[in-house]
Amino acid sequence: MAETKVEETTSSPAADARAERKAAKLAKQIKAFAGAHGGAEGQLAYIGQMGTRIVLVGEDGAWGDLVAPNHAVAVNAAEKSGITLHESFDGDFAAKVRTGPYEWSRMAGIQVGGPSNA
């Protein structure tokens, strides 16, 4: 029987330090959003080589997002900020989002020939 070798990927201490600094910066931004909106919850979405999107929904219905360079940094930032993470963006979590006139006109502009908001 042939032996298979599993290669472990290790990162350098410098890369680890960069990832930790990025997670701390994102956590600070998440905390600021949560503070401005009465708390926040989030969901992580993989967006390919660009990284992982951290979607935030405030208790007041405001929403926003941040992009982390990878999933591990996004998870670390969410843990540092203390927000609740959801597995998916549906149900009660999605119902908390409040959209305004800008979002509605922007969606209409993209989908049915409405104003472009350019």
CORRA-V579796 format. One record per residue. PSI is psi as a letter, one per 30 degrees, with the letter a starting at -180 (NA if undefined). OMEGA is omega in radians with two decimals (NA if undefined). BURIAL is I if it has 16 or more other ideal C-beta (glycine too) atoms within 10 Angstrom, else O. Layout:
PSI&OMEGA&BURIAL  PSI&OMEGA&BURIAL
This chain:
k&-3.13&O  k&3.10&O  k&3.08&O  k&-3.13&O  k&3.09&O  k&3.13&O  k&3.09&O  k&3.09&O  k&3.12&O  k&3.11&O  l&-3.12&O  l&3.08&O  e&3.13&O  e&3.12&O  e&3.09&O  e&3.14&O  e&3.10&O  e&-3.13&O  e&3.13&I  e&3.11&O  e&3.13&O  e&3.12&I  e&3.13&I  e&3.12&O  e&3.12&O  e&3.12&I  e&3.10&I  e&3.12&O  e&3.11&I  e&3.13&I  e&3.12&I  e&3.10&O  e&-3.13&I  e&3.13&I  e&-3.13&O  f&-3.03&O  g&3.05&I  g&-3.08&O  l&-3.12&O  l&3.00&I  l&-3.09&I  l&3.07&I  k&3.14&I  k&-3.14&I  k&3.11&O  k&-3.13&O  h&3.07&O  b&-3.08&O  f&3.13&O  f&3.11&O  b&-3.10&I  k&3.13&I  k&3.05&I  j&3.13&I  k&-3.10&I  k&3.05&I  k&3.14&I  l&3.12&I  f&3.12&O  g&3.12&O  f&3.09&O  l&3.14&I  l&3.12&I  l&3.12&I  l&3.08&O  l&3.10&I  k&3.07&O  l&-3.10&I  f&3.09&I  l&-3.06&O  e&-3.11&O  e&3.12&O  e&3.12&I  e&3.12&I  e&3.13&I  e&3.14&I  e&3.13&I  e&3.12&I  e&3.14&O  e&-3.10&I  f&3.11&I  g&3.13&O  l&3.05&I  k&3.08&O  k&3.07&O  k&3.13&I  e&-3.12&O  l&-3.12&O  i&-3.13&O  l&3.07&O  b&-3.08&O  e&-3.13&O  e&3.14&I  e&-3.13&O  f&3.13&O  f&-3.07&I  k&3.07&O  k&3.12&O  l&-3.13&O  a&-3.12&O  e&3.14&O  e&-3.11&O  e&-3.12&O  e&3.13&O  e&3.12&O  e&3.12&I  e&3.14&O  e&3.14&O  e&-3.12&O  e&-2.95&O  e&-3.05&O  g&3.04&O  g&3.11&O  a&-3.12&O  k&-3.06&O  f&-3.08&O  h&-3.12&O  NA&NA&O
